[in-house]
Amino acid sequence: MAKESEDHHHVPGVSAHWNSCQQRNGSEPLPYQNQKLQQANLQQRRLWWAEGNRWVNLRITTRALKTIQKKGLGAYAKSLGIDLAKI
């Protein structure tokens, strides 16, 4: 008995057609995408600390700046356990 559709050029695991993720330059496609590590958006800011009646220089994220605008610098530092008098 002869096989119905015998293909001598078939390699197991390789399709004869282009895969959607296969590159045309012949390199193998990666099974995952490279993930770039996101850095925090840090800003150098001089903020007024009302309770200490002085300016405080901080390197702080923009997300933390929004929280400070909402809660206040003293309350935010207290919730994080930071003593602004030592800064």
C-alpha positions as CSV (number, residue, x, y, z in Angstrom):
1,M,0.0,0.0,0.0
2,A,1.3,3.4,-0.9
3,K,0.8,6.4,1.3
4,E,-1.7,8.8,-0.2
5,S,0.2,12.1,0.2
6,E,3.8,11.3,0.8
7,D,5.9,14.4,1.1
8,H,9.7,13.8,1.0
9,H,10.6,17.3,1.9
10,H,8.4,17.6,5.0
11,V,10.3,18.2,8.3
12,P,8.3,17.5,11.5
13,G,7.4,20.7,13.3
14,V,8.0,23.0,10.3
15,S,5.2,24.3,8.2
16,A,5.5,24.7,4.5
17,H,3.8,28.1,4.8
18,W,5.0,31.2,6.6
19,N,3.8,31.5,10.2
20,S,2.5,34.8,11.3
21,C,5.4,35.2,13.7
22,Q,8.1,33.8,11.4
23,Q,10.6,36.3,10.1
24,R,11.4,36.4,6.4
25,N,15.2,36.8,7.0
26,G,15.4,33.1,8.0
27,S,15.9,33.7,11.7
28,E,13.9,31.7,14.2
29,P,11.0,33.5,15.9
30,L,11.2,33.8,19.6
31,P,8.5,32.1,21.6
32,Y,8.2,35.2,23.7
33,Q,8.5,39.0,23.3
34,N,11.4,40.8,25.0
35,Q,10.1,42.7,28.0
36,K,11.6,46.1,28.7
37,L,11.9,46.9,32.4
38,Q,10.1,50.2,33.1
39,Q,11.9,52.7,35.2
40,A,10.2,54.8,37.8
41,N,9.5,58.4,36.7
42,L,11.6,60.1,39.4
43,Q,11.7,63.9,39.8
44,Q,14.0,66.0,41.9
45,R,11.6,68.4,43.8
46,R,11.9,71.0,46.5
47,L,8.7,70.8,48.5
48,W,7.4,73.0,51.3
49,W,6.9,71.2,54.6
50,A,4.4,73.2,56.6
51,E,4.8,71.4,59.9
52,G,8.6,71.9,59.8
53,N,8.3,75.4,58.4
54,R,11.0,74.7,55.8
55,W,11.8,73.4,52.3
56,V,12.7,69.7,51.8
57,N,14.6,68.5,48.8
58,L,13.3,65.1,47.7
59,R,13.8,62.7,44.8
60,I,10.3,61.4,44.3
61,T,8.0,59.7,41.8
62,T,5.3,61.5,40.0
63,R,2.7,59.1,41.5
64,A,3.9,60.1,45.0
65,L,3.7,63.8,44.0
66,K,0.0,63.3,43.2
67,T,-0.5,61.6,46.6
68,I,1.3,64.5,48.4
69,Q,-1.0,66.9,46.6
70,K,-4.0,65.0,47.9
71,K,-2.9,64.2,51.5
72,G,-0.1,66.7,52.2
73,L,3.6,66.2,52.7
74,G,3.6,65.7,56.4
75,A,0.7,63.1,56.4
76,Y,2.2,61.2,53.5
77,A,5.6,61.0,55.1
78,K,4.0,59.9,58.4
79,S,2.1,57.1,56.6
80,L,5.4,55.8,55.1
81,G,7.2,56.1,58.4
82,I,9.6,58.7,57.1
83,D,11.0,61.4,59.5
84,L,11.3,64.6,57.5
85,A,13.2,66.3,60.3
86,K,16.2,64.0,59.5
87,I,16.2,64.9,55.8
